[in-house]
Amino acid sequence: MDFIVEQQAQFSVNQQKSDEHISRLERIVKLMVNAGRRTRGHIREMDERFEQRFAKLIDALTTLAESQRRLAESQTRTEASITHTDSRLDALIDIVRNRRNDKS
C-alpha cells in the first residue's frame, strides 16, 4: 500500500511538473506567435514603403526618358537649323565673292 501511495505522490509531482512545463511552453508559443505577427506587420510596412519608392523611381525614370526624347528632338531641330543657316551663309559668301570678282 505504501508503494502505491508513494507512486501516486510521485505521479502527482510529475503531473504538476508536466503541467508547469506545458504552461511555460504555451507562453513561449504565444510569445512566438505575437513576434511573428509583429514581424509580418513590419515586413508589410517595409513592402509598402518599397512599393512607394519604386513607383516614385519609375515616375522619375519616365520623366527622364521623356526629357531625353524632347532633348533629342530639339537637338535634331537645332542641327537642321544649323545646316540651313550654313547653306544660306555659303550662298551669301558666294554672292559676296562673285561681286568682288566682278569689280576686279
C-alpha positions in Angstrom: 0.0 0.0 0.0 2.9 2.4 0.8 4.3 1.7 -2.6 1.0 2.7 -4.3 0.7 5.8 -2.2 4.3 6.7 -3.0 3.8 6.1 -6.7 0.6 8.2 -6.6 2.6 11.0 -4.9 5.4 10.7 -7.4 2.8 10.7 -10.3 1.2 13.8 -8.8 4.5 15.6 -8.6 5.4 14.6 -12.2 2.0 15.7 -13.4 2.4 19.1 -11.7 5.9 19.5 -13.3 4.4 18.5 -16.7 1.6 21.0 -16.2 4.1 23.7 -15.4 6.2 22.7 -18.3 3.2 22.8 -20.7 2.2 26.2 -19.3 5.7 27.5 -19.9 5.6 26.1 -23.5 2.2 27.6 -24.1 3.5 31.1 -23.0 6.6 30.6 -25.3 4.4 29.7 -28.2 2.1 32.7 -27.6 5.2 35.0 -27.5 6.4 33.4 -30.7 3.1 33.9 -32.4 2.9 37.5 -31.3 6.5 38.1 -32.5 5.6 36.5 -35.9 2.6 38.8 -36.2 4.7 41.9 -35.4 7.3 40.7 -37.9 4.7 40.2 -40.6 3.3 43.7 -39.9 6.8 45.2 -40.1 7.5 43.4 -43.3 4.2 44.5 -44.8 5.1 48.1 -43.9 8.5 47.8 -45.5 6.9 46.3 -48.6 4.5 49.2 -48.8 7.4 51.8 -48.4 9.4 49.9 -51.0 6.4 49.9 -53.5 6.0 53.7 -52.9 9.7 54.3 -53.5 9.7 52.1 -56.5 6.7 53.9 -58.0 8.5 57.2 -57.5 11.6 55.8 -59.2 9.6 54.6 -62.1 7.9 58.1 -62.4 11.3 59.8 -62.3 12.7 57.4 -64.9 9.7 58.0 -67.1 10.1 61.8 -66.7 13.8 61.5 -67.5 13.1 59.4 -70.6 10.6 62.0 -71.8 13.1 64.8 -71.2 15.7 62.9 -73.2 13.3 62.3 -76.0 12.4 66.1 -76.1 16.1 67.0 -75.9 16.9 64.6 -78.8 14.1 66.2 -80.9 15.4 69.7 -80.0 18.9 68.7 -81.0 17.6 67.4 -84.3 15.8 70.6 -85.0 18.9 72.6 -84.0 21.1 70.6 -86.3 18.6 71.1 -89.2 18.6 74.8 -88.4 22.4 75.0 -88.4 22.5 73.1 -91.7 20.0 75.5 -93.2 21.9 78.5 -91.8 25.2 77.1 -93.1 23.8 76.7 -96.6 22.4 80.3 -96.6 25.7 81.6 -95.3 27.6 79.7 -98.0 25.2 81.3 -100.6 25.9 84.7 -99.1 29.6 84.1 -99.2 29.3 83.1 -102.9 27.4 86.3 -103.7 30.0 88.4 -102.0 32.8 86.6 -103.8 31.0 87.0 -107.1 30.6 90.7 -106.6 34.2 91.1 -105.6 35.3 89.2 -108.7 33.0 91.3 -110.9 34.7 94.5 -109.5 38.2 93.3 -110.2 
